Amino acid sequence: MSDVRRRWNSVLDVLRASPSRLAILVFVALILIFTTLFTTPWAAADRTPTHFADALFTAASVVCVTGLATVDMATHWSVFGKVLIVVGTQIGAVGVLTFASILGLVVTRRLGLRAKLIAAGDSNPLRTHSGAVPEGQAVRLGEVGTLLLTVAVSTLTIEVAIGVLILPSVLAAGYPFWTAVGDAFYYSAMAFTNTGFSPNADGLAPFANDYWFLSMLMVAVVAGSIGFPVIRAVTKQFRTPRRWPIHVKLTLTTSAVLLLVGAVVYTALEASNPRTLGDAGAGHTAFQALFFSTMTRSGGFATIDVQQMHGASLLVTDMLMFIGGGSASTAGGIKVTTLAVLFLAAVAEARGRRSMEAFGRRIPSDVLRVAVAVVLWGATIVAVMTVVLLQITGDSLDRVLFEVISAFATCGLSSGISAELPEAGKYVLAATMFLGRVGTVTIAAALAASQSRQLFRRPEERPIVG
């Protein structure tokens, strides 16, 4: 008995010492719990147990805030099932460890050092990767308690505000009052968490020409995708943008550029396509292009049929989804700051400079190593899963690649193959969602049992690159 207890304590010590392993364990446990709940008769609208593969896929999509589905999310689930969906997306959106830290803060009104370390690791992947980070990073250890309060307050405030603002549009669409109230706050929660589920079978069709409703969804998606450290910095130092950390400036600048470039590209590529954006005026086309570009951040909503888009547009969407949103946000992907760091490294190399610089600050080289690792792991996961899913489904490469990237980046836009997947394909795509949400840096850090200190340096020799 003592031997079993000793082994159990050793396992707990390993998990406590590694937030990355704890994150993986908690996410797995949550997915299994929600899978069990989704298989119960009470979760389905027709009171029949949901098939295990569909329940697991839905649980992974909910907890990982992806938005892909193998069943009709609007009609398949009962009120209890939809409540599970909202609760699961809230937990998955703010990060399981951050959510646990918020509960701990509410209960104890203070955070211990270990809880702060875990929460800091969840909000800043560099801490998970290599321990302490420079003071210039977005979230300092002493500020974690404030960050957690920002997460809780901003989530509640934004979702309630957006729900209230879009309620008139839902009522104007002809829904009964209490149904409209439920749908409005459901849309708000799905937009801020960047999930993209719709409470009605028609999706966004009733609101395709409601610019106010669609604009509020875009605001919620952007607010959720820029990250809680950015929200905190902007609200705290709104009048002094020069004092914003470099993480905030890079996130906002890169996100804005990607949104505008995406809108221009979609307008140029789809303006001649009558099945998507080519059947309306220039103003409507430009607005819908901006809306779709915003949804590639990880929002998952769509007013057009993705399956009818040109192949070039699908490829552009693949790239935008793979990039995703901001770090420590509800969005997925490799993150916009990762792209910004790689771009800055390329610029520094072209200019012959040894260090990366932006907004009057120098970015250390270890950030570049993490950025390269994130892109490499992300590309590897997408490539492997695409090959496996191609073998299982026999579908075309463009559709399968689109679906895999959407799952990895927890975006939720679909080429239409999720609903047609065989059972093995559902498991593959569920695993892709899990790997994308937990994060490539967390996976890499968890695979390393320990970090040994190297006390020597080998002779240097340069290979030929390029």
Phi, psi and chi 1 to 4 in degrees:
 res  aa     phi    psi   chi1   chi2   chi3   chi4
   1 MET       -  -41.6 -174.4   67.6  179.4      -
   2 SER   -65.6  -34.3   59.0      -      -      -
   3 ASP   -66.9  -41.1 -174.5   54.8      -      -
   4 VAL   -64.0  -42.5  174.3      -      -      -
   5 ARG   -65.2  -38.0 -179.0  176.4  -60.2  176.4
   6 ARG   -64.2  -43.3 -168.7 -178.0  -53.8  110.7
   7 ARG   -65.2  -40.5  -68.6 -178.8  179.9  179.5
   8 TRP   -63.1  -41.9  174.4 -111.9      -      -
   9 ASN   -64.9  -36.3  -70.2  -26.2      -      -
  10 SER   -66.4  -38.2   64.2      -      -      -
  11 VAL   -63.6  -43.5  171.7      -      -      -
  12 LEU   -63.2  -39.0  -69.5  179.3      -      -
  13 ASP   -63.0  -40.2  -69.4  -21.7      -      -
  14 VAL   -64.1  -43.6  170.3      -      -      -
  15 LEU   -66.1  -40.8  -68.0  175.3      -      -
  16 ARG   -67.3  -32.8  -69.7  166.7 -178.5  166.7
  17 ALA   -77.3  -15.7      -      -      -      -
  18 SER  -128.3   99.3  175.0      -      -      -
  19 PRO   -57.7  -29.8  -24.1   33.7      -      -
  20 SER   -66.0  -44.0   57.8      -      -      -
  21 ARG   -66.1  -38.6  -66.3 -169.7 -174.1   95.1
  22 LEU   -64.3  -39.2 -176.9   57.1      -      -
  23 ALA   -61.6  -44.3      -      -      -      -
  24 ILE   -63.4  -44.2  -66.6  173.1      -      -
  25 LEU   -63.0  -43.9 -179.7   64.2      -      -
  26 VAL   -66.2  -42.2  172.3      -      -      -
  27 PHE   -64.1  -42.1  -97.2   93.0      -      -
  28 VAL   -61.7  -45.4  169.5      -      -      -
  29 ALA   -61.5  -42.3      -      -      -      -
  30 LEU   -64.8  -42.7  -91.0  174.7      -      -
  31 ILE   -61.5  -41.4  -69.5  174.2      -      -
  32 LEU   -66.2  -40.2  -67.4  177.6      -      -
  33 ILE   -62.9  -47.9  -69.1  172.5      -      -
  34 PHE   -68.5  -32.0  -85.2   88.1      -      -
  35 THR   -61.3  -44.6  -61.4      -      -      -
  36 THR   -61.1  -42.9  -56.9      -      -      -
  37 LEU   -67.7  -37.5  -66.9  173.8      -      -
  38 PHE   -70.1  -23.3  -80.0  128.5      -      -
  39 THR   -80.8  -11.5   55.6      -      -      -
  40 THR   -71.6  150.9   60.1      -      -      -
  41 PRO   -60.6  -29.5  -21.0   32.4      -      -
  42 TRP   -69.5  -20.7  -54.4  -74.8      -      -
  43 ALA   -80.7  -22.4      -      -      -      -
  44 ALA   -95.0  146.9      -      -      -      -
  45 ALA   -66.5  -32.2      -      -      -      -
  46 ASP   -93.6    7.2   58.2    1.9      -      -
  47 ARG    62.6   26.7  -66.9  -63.2 -171.7  -94.0
  48 THR  -110.9  141.9   59.1      -      -      -
  49 PRO   -59.2  135.7  -22.8   33.5      -      -
  50 THR   -78.0  142.3  -58.9      -      -      -
  51 HIS   -58.3  143.9 -170.1  -88.7      -      -
  52 PHE   -58.7  -42.2  177.1   79.7      -      -
  53 ALA   -63.1  -40.6      -      -      -      -
  54 ASP   -68.8  -38.5  -67.1  -37.7      -      -
  55 ALA   -66.0  -42.2      -      -      -      -
  56 LEU   -65.1  -43.8  175.6   63.9      -      -
  57 PHE   -61.1  -44.6 -170.4   96.6      -      -
  58 THR   -64.8  -42.7  -57.5      -      -      -
  59 ALA   -61.4  -43.8      -      -      -      -
  60 ALA   -64.6  -40.8      -      -      -      -
  61 SER   -67.0  -35.4 -174.9      -      -      -
  62 VAL   -74.1  -53.8  166.5      -      -      -
  63 VAL   -66.0  -33.8  174.1      -      -      -
  64 CYS   -89.2    6.5  -61.1      -      -      -
  65 VAL    43.8   54.4  -69.9      -      -      -
  66 THR   -92.7  -57.8  -56.3      -      -      -
  67 GLY   105.5   -4.0      -      -      -      -
  68 LEU   -78.9  154.1  -66.3  175.3      -      -
  69 ALA  -150.2  146.4      -      -      -      -
  70 THR  -103.8   -7.1   56.6      -      -      -
  71 VAL  -127.7  166.0  -62.3      -      -      -
  72 ASP   -73.4  107.6 -169.5  -29.4      -      -
  73 MET   -66.3  -22.7  -61.4  -62.9  -70.2      -
  74 ALA   -82.9  -32.7      -      -      -      -
  75 THR  -111.7  -22.4   60.1      -      -      -
  76 HIS   -73.8  -35.9  179.5   83.3      -      -
  77 TRP   -97.2  147.5  -57.0  108.2      -      -
  78 SER   -80.8 -177.3   64.2      -      -      -
  79 VAL   -60.7  -41.4  174.4      -      -      -
  80 PHE   -61.7  -41.4  173.3   68.9      -      -
  81 GLY   -64.0  -40.2      -      -      -      -
  82 LYS   -69.9  -32.5  -68.1 -179.3  178.9  179.7
  83 VAL   -64.0  -41.4  170.2      -      -      -
  84 LEU   -60.0  -39.3  -70.8  177.4      -      -
  85 ILE   -63.3  -46.5  -67.7  170.6      -      -
  86 VAL   -64.7  -45.6  173.1      -      -      -
  87 VAL   -62.7  -43.8  172.2      -      -      -
  88 GLY   -63.0  -41.3      -      -      -      -
  89 THR   -68.0  -34.5   54.4      -      -      -
  90 GLN   -64.8  -43.0  -62.7  -61.2  -54.9      -
  91 ILE   -66.3  -46.4  -64.1  174.6      -      -
  92 GLY   -69.0  -31.2      -      -      -      -
  93 ALA   -68.2  -47.5      -      -      -      -
  94 VAL   -82.7   -4.9  -59.2      -      -      -
  95 GLY    92.7  127.6      -      -      -      -
  96 VAL   -58.1  -44.7  173.8      -      -      -
  97 LEU   -69.0  -38.7  -60.4 -178.6      -      -
  98 THR   -64.9  -40.8  -56.3      -      -      -
  99 PHE   -61.4  -43.8 -174.5   79.6      -      -
 100 ALA   -63.5  -37.7      -      -      -      -
 101 SER   -67.9  -36.2  -60.6      -      -      -
 102 ILE   -61.5  -45.0  -67.5  174.1      -      -
 103 LEU   -61.3  -41.6  -66.7 -179.6      -      -
 104 GLY   -63.9  -37.3      -      -      -      -
 105 LEU   -67.3  -38.9 -177.8   62.8      -      -
 106 VAL   -66.3  -40.1  171.4      -      -      -
 107 VAL   -74.4  -47.6  173.7      -      -      -
 108 THR   -98.0  -14.2   63.9      -      -      -
 109 ARG    62.0   15.5  -63.9 -169.5  178.3 -177.9
 110 ARG  -159.1  158.1   63.8 -173.5 -179.7   88.9
 111 LEU  -115.0  135.2  -73.3  174.7      -      -
 112 GLY   -77.1  171.3      -      -      -      -
 113 LEU   -61.2  -42.4  177.4   60.3      -      -
 114 ARG   -64.2  -42.0  176.0  169.5  -67.7  171.5
 115 ALA   -63.5  -37.9      -      -      -      -
 116 LYS   -65.6  -39.9  -73.8 -174.1  177.6 -177.9
 117 LEU   -63.3  -42.2  -73.1  170.1      -      -
 118 ILE   -64.7  -46.4  -69.1  176.2      -      -
 119 ALA   -65.6  -37.5      -      -      -      -
 120 ALA   -65.0  -38.9      -      -      -      -
 121 GLY   -64.8  -34.8      -      -      -      -
 122 ASP   -72.6  -32.5 -169.2   47.5      -      -
 123 SER   -89.6  -15.7   61.4      -      -      -
 124 ASN  -140.7  102.4 -169.3  -20.6      -      -
 125 PRO   -58.8  -23.9  -23.4   33.4      -      -
 126 LEU   -64.1  -30.7  -78.8  176.3      -      -
 127 ARG   -67.6  -40.0  -63.2 -175.1 -174.0  -86.6
 128 THR   -64.4  -35.9  -58.0      -      -      -
 129 HIS   -76.1  -42.1 -179.8   78.5      -      -
 130 SER  -143.0   27.5   57.1      -      -      -
 131 GLY    77.9 -136.2      -      -      -      -
 132 ALA   -64.5  147.1      -      -      -      -
 133 VAL  -122.1  163.9  -63.6      -      -      -
 134 PRO   -59.2  156.0  -25.2   34.6      -      -
 135 GLU   -66.5  -16.4  -72.6  -59.4  -50.0      -
 136 GLY   -75.8   -6.1      -      -      -      -
 137 GLN   -68.5  167.3  -66.7  -60.5  -29.2      -
 138 ALA   -66.3  -36.0      -      -      -      -
 139 VAL  -125.5  117.6 -175.2      -      -      -
 140 ARG   -89.4  156.6  -59.4  176.3 -175.8  176.9
 141 LEU   -60.0  -40.2 -172.7   59.9      -      -
 142 GLY   -70.4  -13.3      -      -      -      -
 143 GLU   -99.9    4.2  -60.3  172.4  -15.5      -
 144 VAL   -63.1  -41.0  170.2      -      -      -
 145 GLY   -58.4  -43.7      -      -      -      -
 146 THR   -64.8  -39.1  -54.0      -      -      -
 147 LEU   -61.7  -41.8  173.8   65.7      -      -
 148 LEU   -63.2  -40.1  -63.0 -178.2      -      -
 149 LEU   -64.6  -37.5  -70.8  177.7      -      -
 150 THR   -61.9  -42.4  -58.0      -      -      -
 151 VAL   -58.8  -49.7  171.3      -      -      -
 152 ALA   -65.6  -48.0      -      -      -      -
 153 VAL   -68.5  -44.5  173.0      -      -      -
 154 SER   -66.1  -39.1   60.5      -      -      -
 155 THR   -60.9  -50.8  -60.9      -      -      -
 156 LEU   -64.9  -45.2 -179.3   62.1      -      -
 157 THR   -64.3  -47.8  -57.7      -      -      -
 158 ILE   -66.3  -44.8  -66.3  173.7      -      -
 159 GLU   -65.4  -41.2  -70.7 -173.8   -0.7      -
 160 VAL   -66.6  -44.4  170.6      -      -      -
 161 ALA   -63.0  -45.9      -      -      -      -
 162 ILE   -65.7  -38.9  -64.7  -62.6      -      -
 163 GLY   -60.1  -42.9      -      -      -      -
 164 VAL   -67.0  -39.8  171.0      -      -      -
 165 LEU   -69.9  -31.8  -70.2  173.0      -      -
 166 ILE   -94.4   -5.9   65.9  175.5      -      -
 167 LEU   -57.1  -44.0  178.7   58.4      -      -
 168 PRO   -59.2  -35.8  -25.6   35.1      -      -
 169 SER   -67.1  -39.2  -67.0      -      -      -
 170 VAL   -68.1  -39.8 -177.3      -      -      -
 171 LEU   -64.5  -39.6  -71.7  171.0      -      -
 172 ALA   -67.2  -21.6      -      -      -      -
 173 ALA   -76.2   -5.5      -      -      -      -
 174 GLY   100.8    9.8      -      -      -      -
 175 TYR   -81.8  146.2  -66.8   95.8      -      -
 176 PRO   -57.7  157.7  -22.2   32.5      -      -
 177 PHE   -56.8  -55.0  178.7   78.2      -      -
 178 TRP   -70.2  -31.5  -70.8  113.1      -      -
 179 THR   -65.1  -41.0  -59.2      -      -      -
 180 ALA   -64.1  -40.1      -      -      -      -
 181 VAL   -62.0  -47.0  170.3      -      -      -
 182 GLY   -62.7  -43.1      -      -      -      -
 183 ASP   -66.5  -39.3  -73.3   -3.1      -      -
 184 ALA   -61.4  -47.4      -      -      -      -
 185 PHE   -75.0  -25.2  -72.9  100.1      -      -
 186 TYR   -67.3  -47.3 -171.7   97.3      -      -
 187 TYR   -59.1  -43.3  -86.1  119.8      -      -
 188 SER   -60.6  -45.6  175.5      -      -      -
 189 ALA   -65.5  -41.4      -      -      -      -
 190 MET   -69.5  -29.0  -65.8  -57.6  107.4      -
 191 ALA   -76.2  -47.9      -      -      -      -
 192 PHE   -65.9  -36.7 -179.8   73.0      -      -
 193 THR   -81.1    0.4   59.2      -      -      -
 194 ASN    58.0   40.5  -80.6 -139.0      -      -
 195 THR   -96.5  -51.7  -53.3      -      -      -
 196 GLY    93.4    8.6      -      -      -      -
 197 PHE   -71.6  148.3  -71.7  135.8      -      -
 198 SER  -114.9  140.0  176.7      -      -      -
 199 PRO   -80.1  -10.3   29.2  -34.8      -      -
 200 ASN  -122.9  156.0   57.1   72.9      -      -
 201 ALA   -66.9  -23.0      -      -      -      -
 202 ASP   -84.0   -4.5  -64.5  -30.3      -      -
 203 GLY    63.5 -133.7      -      -      -      -
 204 LEU   -91.5    6.7  -67.0 -175.3      -      -
 205 ALA   -54.3  -42.6      -      -      -      -
 206 PRO   -66.3  -15.5  -20.3   33.5      -      -
 207 PHE  -118.0   16.0  -47.2  101.9      -      -
 208 ALA   -60.7  -27.9      -      -      -      -
 209 ASN  -110.8    9.8  -62.9  -46.8      -      -
 210 ASP   -92.0   93.6 -170.2  -25.6      -      -
 211 TYR   -64.0  -33.1  -66.8  160.5      -      -
 212 TRP   -65.6  -48.2  171.5 -103.2      -      -
 213 PHE   -60.3  -48.1 -179.8   90.3      -      -
 214 LEU   -66.6  -35.2  -61.7  179.6      -      -
 215 SER   -65.3  -40.4  -63.3      -      -      -
 216 MET   -67.2  -35.3  -69.5  -59.9   99.1      -
 217 LEU   -63.9  -40.3  -74.0 -170.4      -      -
 218 MET   -63.2  -41.6  -75.0 -166.4  -74.1      -
 219 VAL   -60.5  -44.4  169.4      -      -      -
 220 ALA   -65.1  -42.0      -      -      -      -
 221 VAL   -64.3  -45.0  167.4      -      -      -
 222 VAL   -64.5  -41.9  170.2      -      -      -
 223 ALA   -61.2  -38.9      -      -      -      -
 224 GLY   -75.7  -27.7      -      -      -      -
 225 SER   -90.0  -15.7   65.6      -      -      -
 226 ILE   -80.9  -20.3   59.6  175.7      -      -
 227 GLY   103.9  146.2      -      -      -      -
 228 PHE   -67.6  -36.2  -65.3  109.4      -      -
 229 PRO   -59.8  -35.1  -25.7   35.6      -      -
 230 VAL   -69.0  -44.6  175.5      -      -      -
 231 ILE   -58.6  -42.5  -65.5  175.5      -      -
 232 ARG   -65.1  -45.6  176.8  177.2  177.0  -88.1
 233 ALA   -65.4  -42.1      -      -      -      -
 234 VAL   -67.1  -42.9  171.1      -      -      -
 235 THR   -70.7  -31.7   53.5      -      -      -
 236 LYS   -79.2  -35.9 -175.1  178.8  179.8 -179.4
 237 GLN  -126.4   49.8  -59.4  174.0  -30.9      -
 238 PHE   -61.9  -38.0  179.3   76.2      -      -
 239 ARG   -87.4   -6.1  -62.4 -176.9  178.7 -179.4
 240 THR  -127.6   69.4   55.1      -      -      -
 241 PRO   -62.5  -22.5   20.8  -31.7      -      -
 242 ARG   -65.0  -22.9  -67.4 -177.2  179.0  180.0
 243 ARG   -91.8    0.6  -61.9  179.3   60.0 -175.3
 244 TRP   -64.9  142.7  -69.7   -8.7      -      -
 245 PRO   -61.2  158.3  -20.4   31.3      -      -
 246 ILE   -63.1  -30.6 -171.4  172.3      -      -
 247 HIS   -60.1  -41.9  169.3   79.4      -      -
 248 VAL   -65.5  -45.8  175.4      -      -      -
 249 LYS   -64.6  -42.8  -65.0  177.8 -179.5  178.6
 250 LEU   -64.6  -41.7  -76.3  177.1      -      -
 251 THR   -63.8  -49.0  -60.8      -      -      -
 252 LEU   -66.9  -43.2  -66.5  178.4      -      -
 253 THR   -65.2  -49.4  -58.1      -      -      -
 254 THR   -65.5  -40.2  -50.1      -      -      -
 255 SER   -62.5  -44.1  -62.9      -      -      -
 256 ALA   -63.4  -42.6      -      -      -      -
 257 VAL   -62.9  -44.7  169.9      -      -      -
 258 LEU   -65.0  -39.3  -69.8  174.9      -      -
 259 LEU   -62.0  -47.4  -76.0  175.7      -      -
 260 LEU   -69.4  -43.3  -66.6  177.5      -      -
 261 VAL   -62.9  -42.9  169.3      -      -      -
 262 GLY   -60.5  -42.8      -      -      -      -
 263 ALA   -63.6  -42.5      -      -      -      -
 264 VAL   -65.4  -42.7  170.8      -      -      -
 265 VAL   -65.7  -44.6  170.7      -      -      -
 266 TYR   -63.9  -37.6  -74.4  129.1      -      -
 267 THR   -62.9  -42.7  -59.1      -      -      -
 268 ALA   -69.4  -38.1      -      -      -      -
 269 LEU   -82.7  -33.4  -65.6  177.7      -      -
 270 GLU  -107.1   -3.4  -65.8  -65.0  -38.1      -
 271 ALA   -63.2  -25.4      -      -      -      -
 272 SER   -97.0    5.1   60.6      -      -      -
 273 ASN   -99.8  104.5 -173.1   -6.1      -      -
 274 PRO   -67.2  -15.0   25.8  -34.0      -      -
 275 ARG   -85.5   -7.1  -64.2  170.5  -64.1  179.5
 276 THR  -128.1  -81.0   55.2      -      -      -
 277 LEU  -113.5   -1.8  -59.4  178.5      -      -
 278 GLY   -89.0    7.7      -      -      -      -
 279 ASP  -107.2   17.1   59.0  -12.1      -      -
 280 ALA  -137.8  179.9      -      -      -      -
 281 GLY   -72.6  174.6      -      -      -      -
 282 ALA   -63.9  -40.6      -      -      -      -
 283 GLY   -63.5  -45.3      -      -      -      -
 284 HIS   -65.5  -40.2 -179.1   77.4      -      -
 285 THR   -62.6  -45.4  -62.4      -      -      -
 286 ALA   -63.8  -40.7      -      -      -      -
 287 PHE   -66.0  -45.3  179.9   86.6      -      -
 288 GLN   -65.5  -34.0  -66.0  -65.9  -13.9      -
 289 ALA   -65.7  -40.8      -      -      -      -
 290 LEU   -65.3  -40.2  177.8   61.7      -      -
 291 PHE   -62.2  -45.9  179.4   82.8      -      -
 292 PHE   -67.8  -37.4 -168.2   78.0      -      -
 293 SER   -61.8  -38.6  178.4      -      -      -
 294 THR   -65.2  -39.1  -55.8      -      -      -
 295 MET   -68.6  -23.6  -65.3  -55.7  115.1      -
 296 THR   -70.4  -13.0   61.7      -      -      -
 297 ARG   -63.3  -19.0  -63.3  -87.1   66.5   74.1
 298 SER   134.9    8.5 -165.8      -      -      -
 299 GLY   -66.5  -46.4      -      -      -      -
 300 GLY    89.4  -11.9      -      -      -      -
 301 PHE   -81.3  154.5  -70.0  107.7      -      -
 302 ALA  -153.0  136.6      -      -      -      -
 303 THR  -100.8   -4.4   55.2      -      -      -
 304 ILE  -121.3  162.4   59.2  177.5      -      -
 305 ASP   -83.5  110.7 -172.1   -5.4      -      -
 306 VAL   -59.8  -33.9  174.5      -      -      -
 307 GLN   -65.9  -17.8  -59.0  179.9   57.5      -
 308 GLN   -95.4    1.6  -58.5  -61.8  -33.5      -
 309 MET   -76.9  155.2  -63.2  178.1   69.5      -
 310 HIS   -65.8  156.3  -68.4  -46.5      -      -
 311 GLY   -59.9  -36.6      -      -      -      -
 312 ALA   -63.9  -39.5      -      -      -      -
 313 SER   -66.6  -38.9  -59.6      -      -      -
 314 LEU   -62.2  -39.1  -68.5  178.0      -      -
 315 LEU   -67.0  -41.5 -175.8   57.5      -      -
 316 VAL   -61.8  -41.7  170.6      -      -      -
 317 THR   -62.3  -39.8  -52.8      -      -      -
 318 ASP   -55.6  -45.9  -71.3  -19.2      -      -
 319 MET   -66.7  -44.0  -67.0 -174.4  -73.8      -
 320 LEU   -66.7  -40.4  -67.9  176.5      -      -
 321 MET   -65.2  -40.3  -70.4 -168.0  -59.2      -
 322 PHE   -62.0  -35.6 -173.8   73.0      -      -
 323 ILE   -70.5  -47.8  -63.7  169.3      -      -
 324 GLY    77.6 -146.2      -      -      -      -
 325 GLY  -112.0 -149.4      -      -      -      -
 326 GLY   -88.6  162.3      -      -      -      -
 327 SER   -69.5  150.4  -61.4      -      -      -
 328 ALA    55.9   40.6      -      -      -      -
 329 SER  -123.7 -177.1   71.4      -      -      -
 330 THR   -83.7   -5.9   62.5      -      -      -
 331 ALA   -86.8  167.6      -      -      -      -
 332 GLY  -112.9 -152.7      -      -      -      -
 333 GLY    85.6 -176.0      -      -      -      -
 334 ILE   -79.5   -9.9   62.7  171.5      -      -
 335 LYS    87.1  145.9  -55.2  -60.7 -172.1  -66.9
 336 VAL   -67.9  -32.7  -66.6      -      -      -
 337 THR   -67.7  -30.8   44.2      -      -      -
 338 THR   -62.0  -46.2  -58.5      -      -      -
 339 LEU   -61.6  -41.6  176.7   66.9      -      -
 340 ALA   -63.3  -41.5      -      -      -      -
 341 VAL   -64.7  -42.1  167.9      -      -      -
 342 LEU   -63.4  -40.4  -66.5  177.6      -      -
 343 PHE   -64.9  -43.1  175.1   78.5      -      -
 344 LEU   -64.8  -36.0  -67.9  173.0      -      -
 345 ALA   -64.9  -41.3      -      -      -      -
 346 ALA   -64.7  -40.4      -      -      -      -
 347 VAL   -64.7  -44.0  171.0      -      -      -
 348 ALA   -62.3  -40.0      -      -      -      -
 349 GLU   -66.8  -39.7 -173.8   66.0   26.0      -
 350 ALA   -65.9  -31.9      -      -      -      -
 351 ARG   -88.1   -3.1  -66.1 -179.5  176.1  178.7
 352 GLY    75.8   23.7      -      -      -      -
 353 ARG   -96.9  148.0  -63.2 -179.9  179.2  178.3
 354 ARG   -85.8  -15.4  -59.4 -173.8   61.2 -178.4
 355 SER  -130.8  154.6   60.2      -      -      -
 356 MET   -89.0  138.2  -59.6  173.4  -68.6      -
 357 GLU  -134.6  144.4  -63.5  178.8   -3.8      -
 358 ALA  -158.3  135.0      -      -      -      -
 359 PHE    52.8   40.1  -58.7  104.7      -      -
 360 GLY    74.6   16.0      -      -      -      -
 361 ARG  -127.3  150.3  -66.4  -68.9 -173.9  -91.1
 362 ARG   -99.1  132.6 -179.8  176.3   58.2   85.0
 363 ILE   -99.0  123.8  -58.5  175.1      -      -
 364 PRO   -66.4  157.9   22.3  -32.1      -      -
 365 SER   -69.3  -25.4   59.1      -      -      -
 366 ASP   -66.8  -25.4   61.9  -33.3      -      -
 367 VAL   -66.9  -38.6  178.2      -      -      -
 368 LEU   -64.8  -39.9  175.2   60.3      -      -
 369 ARG   -62.2  -41.0  -68.3 -159.7  -57.3  -90.3
 370 VAL   -66.0  -41.0  173.7      -      -      -
 371 ALA   -61.7  -44.3      -      -      -      -
 372 VAL   -63.1  -41.8  171.8      -      -      -
 373 ALA   -62.7  -41.4      -      -      -      -
 374 VAL   -61.7  -47.5  167.9      -      -      -
 375 VAL   -64.3  -42.9  174.5      -      -      -
 376 LEU   -64.5  -46.5 -178.6   60.1      -      -
 377 TRP   -64.6  -42.5  -82.9   95.9      -      -
 378 GLY   -62.2  -45.8      -      -      -      -
 379 ALA   -64.4  -36.9      -      -      -      -
 380 THR   -65.2  -44.9  -58.6      -      -      -
 381 ILE   -61.3  -45.9  -67.9  171.0      -      -
 382 VAL   -62.4  -43.5  168.6      -      -      -
 383 ALA   -64.8  -46.8      -      -      -      -
 384 VAL   -64.2  -46.6  171.1      -      -      -
 385 MET   -66.4  -33.7  -65.2  -58.0 -174.9      -
 386 THR   -65.8  -44.4  -60.6      -      -      -
 387 VAL   -60.9  -45.7  171.3      -      -      -
 388 VAL   -63.1  -45.0  173.8      -      -      -
 389 LEU   -69.8  -33.8 -153.8   57.9      -      -
 390 LEU   -61.6  -41.1  -82.7  170.9      -      -
 391 GLN   -66.9  -36.1 -173.8   65.9   23.8      -
 392 ILE   -75.2  -44.6  -67.5  174.2      -      -
 393 THR   -93.0  -30.9   63.0      -      -      -
 394 GLY    70.2   16.0      -      -      -      -
 395 ASP   -81.8  177.7 -147.5  -41.2      -      -
 396 SER   -74.1  154.4   60.4      -      -      -
 397 LEU   -63.5  -42.9  174.7   60.2      -      -
 398 ASP   -62.8  -39.8   55.8  -13.9      -      -
 399 ARG   -70.3  -43.8  -62.9 -175.6   69.6 -157.5
 400 VAL   -67.6  -44.3  171.2      -      -      -
 401 LEU   -61.2  -41.9  179.6   61.6      -      -
 402 PHE   -58.9  -46.3 -172.6   97.3      -      -
 403 GLU   -67.2  -39.8 -151.0   76.7    4.0      -
 404 VAL   -66.9  -44.0  169.4      -      -      -
 405 ILE   -65.3  -39.3  -67.5  179.4      -      -
 406 SER   -61.6  -39.2 -179.0      -      -      -
 407 ALA   -69.3  -45.9      -      -      -      -
 408 PHE   -62.5  -42.6  168.4   78.1      -      -
 409 ALA   -84.5    6.5      -      -      -      -
 410 THR    46.8   46.3   65.6      -      -      -
 411 CYS   -88.7  -53.0 -178.7      -      -      -
 412 GLY   102.7  -13.0      -      -      -      -
 413 LEU   -66.9  142.3  -65.3  173.3      -      -
 414 SER  -131.4  142.4  177.3      -      -      -
 415 SER   -87.1   -0.2   60.7      -      -      -
 416 GLY   102.1   -0.2      -      -      -      -
 417 ILE   -90.7  -13.7   70.5  172.7      -      -
 418 SER   -59.9  -43.8  -71.7      -      -      -
 419 ALA   -70.4  -14.9      -      -      -      -
 420 GLU  -105.4    3.6  -53.1  167.2   -0.3      -
 421 LEU   -67.6  139.3  -74.4  174.1      -      -
 422 PRO   -70.7  170.4   24.0  -32.7      -      -
 423 GLU   -58.2  -42.7 -172.3  168.7  -37.2      -
 424 ALA   -62.5  -37.6      -      -      -      -
 425 GLY   -65.0  -35.1      -      -      -      -
 426 LYS   -63.7  -40.2  -64.1  174.5 -176.8  178.2
 427 TYR   -66.1  -39.0  -65.3  138.3      -      -
 428 VAL   -64.9  -45.4  169.7      -      -      -
 429 LEU   -70.1  -33.8 -144.4   54.7      -      -
 430 ALA   -63.7  -41.4      -      -      -      -
 431 ALA   -64.0  -36.0      -      -      -      -
 432 THR   -64.9  -41.9  -54.1      -      -      -
 433 MET   -61.8  -42.1  -69.1 -173.6  -75.4      -
 434 PHE   -62.5  -47.6  172.1   77.5      -      -
 435 LEU   -64.0  -36.7  -66.9  174.5      -      -
 436 GLY   -69.6  -37.2      -      -      -      -
 437 ARG   -77.8  -43.9 -177.8   54.1 -175.0  167.5
 438 VAL   -62.1  -34.8  171.6      -      -      -
 439 GLY   104.3  138.4      -      -      -      -
 440 THR   -67.4  -35.4   51.4      -      -      -
 441 VAL   -67.4  -40.0  173.4      -      -      -
 442 THR   -63.8  -42.0  -58.3      -      -      -
 443 ILE   -61.0  -47.3  -66.7  -66.5      -      -
 444 ALA   -62.7  -41.3      -      -      -      -
 445 ALA   -68.3  -35.0      -      -      -      -
 446 ALA   -70.4  -29.4      -      -      -      -
 447 LEU   -72.1  -22.6  -67.2  176.5      -      -
 448 ALA   -85.5  113.5      -      -      -      -
 449 ALA   -64.2  -36.0      -      -      -      -
 450 SER  -159.4  160.8   61.7      -      -      -
 451 GLN  -110.0  112.0  -68.5 -174.3   -3.2      -
 452 SER   -91.4  145.5   58.6      -      -      -
 453 ARG   -86.2  123.7 -175.2  179.2 -179.7 -177.1
 454 GLN   -86.3  121.0 -171.0  172.2   -7.1      -
 455 LEU   -96.6    8.0  -58.6  178.5      -      -
 456 PHE  -146.5  162.3   62.4   90.6      -      -
 457 ARG  -126.2  132.1  -62.3 -179.0   66.3 -177.7
 458 ARG   -81.2  162.4  -61.6 -172.0 -176.5  -83.5
 459 PRO   -58.7  144.1  -23.9   33.7      -      -
 460 GLU   -91.8  136.9 -176.8  179.3  -86.9      -
 461 GLU  -149.2  135.6 -174.3  173.1   -8.5      -
 462 ARG   -99.8  122.0  -64.4  178.3  179.9  -88.7
 463 PRO   -77.5  164.7   28.8  -33.8      -      -
 464 ILE   -84.0  123.2  -59.7  175.4      -      -
 465 VAL  -118.9  133.7  176.5      -      -      -
 466 GLY    89.1      -      -      -      -      -
